[in-house]
Amino acid sequence: MIWKIVRKIGFGCLGVGDRGQKKASESVAALYQEVATETAGNPMNERKWIRRSLRSVAEALQEKGYSMSHMTVRRLLKQAKYSLKGNRKRLASSSPQRDTQFRYLTWVRQSFEAAGHPVISVDTKKKELIGNFKNTGQVWCQEPEAVNIHDFLRDASGRAVPYGLYDPRHNLGYMVVGNSKETAEFAVDAIVAWWENPQRPSFPDESRLLILCDGGGSNSYRSRLWKLCLQDKLADALHIEVVVCHYPTGASKWNPIEHRLFSAISVNWAGQPLRTFQIMLEYIRHTTNATGLRVQATLIDKVYQTGIQVSDQVMQTLNMEQSLVCPQWNYTIKPRLLSVGAT
């Protein structure tokens, strides 16, 4: 992905000729490698931003032997659709463990990628009313399409719950659209559907799976049902070790799926009414971008029950180990051993 960005923006902004192109390309690649793990983005458009200041990024590059001023860093980031954002506290968590979790999460992700284990980023996209309703955005046309004045649920044929997975290794998105409720069981069913999909790319070592997710919603770190379903439907049923890392509270925009998958889908169907579930699925399936993103989509027609309680006794049966670093956000669920005499 980095080299595609380098080729796209060129080297003119560095002010070099043919002789310096090789060195310039290495500098630009180093820049995007430096900010890759610190990138956040808006799931509704293509805007992205980083946590660190431009001077901090420039100093880090200089320490690695790349001479680049903070103004050059600014120009390169703007050409890659990064933008300057104010009110930084809006995205920060009040937890003192926020930076510790970010460092740990980055280390775990890099370790899994180096070992060839699958890494996925998951989240629920904004729910959509299915029917003749306005969809934010504009399209080139001779006459605008007429849609309902009000977005009343009673006028909808359903409410779509799009749960997504993003595979950064293969730049592949997988969306599961439900027509019921956003529950932990639905979220795990979506992951299972991706895992069992015969068209998904394989990984060198599929004995372990890393799931990057937000701290709330259907995959909340507080949800007992989420952990139970991971145990029953993933670890036990598929005989894999499931490692989960949650982003800190208030830091969901750093989840890769937000700006690498959801933003592209929002841009693709901008201004297009989602009148049926099939139309919604087709827009998702035809989503792509300059990085070569591919997206698969399927519909889960199942009614999910809300309010399911998981007792302390059931939680004690889970084969779960919490990490020493931010244990509330990082844990591993391993397959349970079969009971003696079980067939």
Secondary structure, DSSP 8 states (H G I E B T S, - for coil): -HHHHHHHH-SGGGT--STTHHHHHHHHHHHHHHHGGGEEE-TTSS-EEESS-HHHHHHHHHHTT----HHHHHHHHHHTTB-----GGGT--S-TTHHHHHHHHHHHHHHHHHHT--EEEEEE---EEESS---SS----SS-----SS--GGG-SEEEEEEEEEETTTTEEEEEEESS---HHHHHHHHHHHHH-TTS---S--SEEEEEE-SSGGG-TT-HHHHHHIIIIIIIHHT-EEEEEE--TT-GGGSHHIIIIIHHHHHHTTT----SHHHHHHHHHT---TT--EEEEEEE-----S-----HHHHTTS-EEE-SSSTTTEEEE------TT--
